[in-house]
Each structure stands twice: as structure tokens, then as C-alpha cells.
């Protein structure tokens, strides 16, 4: 009968900083994934609002497919499924998958924010001689982004936690580091608790940052 090894939580402070590089990798995946998702999301939002049927249909199909399939499956398609065409290393595969996945959700967030701006503002801008494109860039989008901050903040937090799936393709982020440390020390619970603390710290900082941004935007609206 195998011996049951008791948990030793005293090692958590000792091993905590050994996860620093893995936490940095997690932040890198999340940051690049979010930036990719923001660009794709804006393109998708404008595409879905386009009066050109082909463009709006293409944007709707993208949202339907990406939101209807798991991120893990999308990650495997990019990393394993495309090998007959191109081989993409683990790190960029994780960024692409996270960006493509978040692009669909961010696209819907931005579309809703754009549509929430009263149509009279576009008409007023056009009456002043602005083109539709210039009015969208100068008048509509700045207001839409302000309104989109709270749901975008939530999506960014989800993206941070979703980055843990990169461990399935051997990206050395937090979860993979925790599993490796657990296997080498036979302290799975202790190592996973360290991973959880790192995630809690990062999500707390991100939540605080989004909240501060919301408050600043509210203040600027009243100036």
C-alpha cells in the first residue's frame, strides 16, 4: 500500500518565485492574444455592420463558427491540424488561437457598442461634411470604445484564464509549470495552489486597472 504524503503548505512561499518566468509567459500570451483579438474584433464588428451583404455574411459566419466551437479545439486545429500546410511553433499557435477566439467575442461587444450610439450623431457628422469613414473614426468609435470598456475588461480576464490551455501544446506557462513542478516534487496540491495564487494576483490587477479606466472615462465625460 502506497504511503500517503501529507500536504506541506510551508513550501508555497519558498517555491512561489520559481513560477515568475511562467507567469511572464502567461502575460505575454494573453497580451498578444488580446491585441490580436482587438484588431480582429474591430474588423469583424465593422464587417457585420457593413451594408455589403458578402462582408456582413462573412463576419457573421466567423462569429458563428468561433463562438460555437471550443477554444481548445481551435488551438489543436492551428497547432496540429495545419501541419500538412504549415508548421506553427507552440507560442505563436497559442497567440493565434487566443486572438481568433477572442476576436469573435470582442467583435460582438464592439458591434453592440457601435449600435448603441444614437444614429443622429452620424447624421450630424455627415451634415458637417464628414465622410462616413471619418465620422466613424472621429465621432462614433471613440464613444463606442468607452461604452465597451466594462465588457472588454471581462473578456480580457477570461482570455487570461483561457491562456492556461496553451499548456496542452507544451507552452511553458503557469499551468504547465505547476504540473511539471508537481511531478518532480510530488507536491501537486502545493504547486497548483501557487498557480492559483499567481492567477488571482494577475486577474485582481487587471480588474483594478479596468475599474480605474472606467472611472477615468466617466470623469472625462463630465468635464
RASULNOR-V106438 format. One record per backbone hydrogen bond with DSSP energy under -1.0 kcal/mol. NH is the residue of the N-H (numbers start at 1). CO is the residue of the C=O. E is the energy in kcal/mol with one decimal. If there is no record, write none. Layout:
nh = {NH NH}
co = {CO CO}
e = {E E}
This chain:
nh = {11 12 15 16 18 19 20 23 24 25 26 27 28 29 30 31 32 33 34 35 36 37 38 39 40 41 42 43 44 45 46 47 48 49 56 57 58 59 60 61 62 63 64 65 66 67 68 74 75 76 77 78 79 80 81 83 85 86 93 94 95 96 97 98 99 100 101 102 103 104 106 107 108 109 110 111 112 113 114 115 116 117 121 123 124 125 126 127 129 130 135 136 137 138 139 140 141 144 145 146 147 148 152 153 154 155 156 157 158 159 160 161 162 163 164 165 166 167 168 169 170 171 173 177 178 179 180 181 182 183 184 185 186 191 192 193 194 195 196 197 198 199 200 201 202 203 204 205 206 207 208 209 210 211 212 213 214 215 216 217 218 219 220 221}
co = {8 9 11 12 15 16 17 19 20 21 22 23 24 25 26 27 28 29 30 31 32 33 34 35 36 37 38 39 40 41 42 43 44 45 52 53 54 55 56 57 58 59 60 61 62 63 64 70 71 72 73 74 75 76 76 80 82 82 89 90 91 92 93 94 95 96 97 98 99 100 102 103 104 105 106 107 108 109 110 111 112 114 118 119 120 121 122 123 126 125 131 132 133 134 135 135 136 140 141 142 143 144 148 149 150 151 152 153 154 155 156 157 158 159 161 162 163 164 165 166 167 166 171 173 174 175 176 177 178 179 180 181 182 187 188 189 190 191 192 193 194 195 196 197 198 199 200 201 202 203 204 205 206 207 208 209 210 211 212 213 214 215 216 217}
e = {-1.5 -1.3 -2.7 -1.4 -1.3 -1.6 -1.5 -2.4 -2.2 -2.1 -2.2 -2.3 -2.2 -2.5 -2.4 -2.9 -2.5 -2.3 -2.7 -2.5 -2.3 -2.3 -2.7 -2.0 -2.5 -3.0 -2.3 -2.1 -2.9 -2.8 -2.5 -2.3 -2.7 -1.5 -2.4 -2.5 -2.4 -2.3 -2.2 -2.4 -2.1 -2.1 -2.5 -2.6 -2.5 -2.4 -1.0 -1.9 -2.5 -2.2 -2.4 -2.0 -2.5 -3.0 -1.9 -1.2 -1.9 -3.5 -2.0 -2.4 -1.8 -2.8 -2.6 -2.4 -2.7 -3.0 -2.4 -2.5 -2.1 -1.0 -3.3 -2.1 -1.5 -2.0 -2.9 -2.3 -2.2 -2.0 -2.7 -2.4 -1.0 -1.2 -1.9 -1.9 -2.5 -2.1 -2.5 -2.1 -1.5 -2.0 -2.5 -2.0 -2.2 -2.8 -2.2 -1.9 -3.1 -2.5 -2.8 -1.5 -2.0 -1.5 -2.6 -2.7 -1.9 -2.1 -2.3 -1.8 -2.1 -2.3 -2.1 -1.9 -2.6 -1.4 -1.4 -2.2 -1.9 -1.6 -1.8 -1.5 -1.5 -1.8 -2.7 -2.3 -2.5 -2.3 -2.6 -2.7 -2.2 -2.2 -1.9 -1.8 -1.8 -2.3 -2.6 -2.0 -1.7 -2.0 -2.3 -2.4 -2.3 -2.3 -2.6 -2.5 -2.3 -2.8 -2.1 -2.2 -2.4 -2.6 -2.5 -2.5 -2.4 -2.4 -2.6 -2.1 -2.5 -2.2 -2.3 -2.3 -2.1 -2.1 -2.3 -1.4}
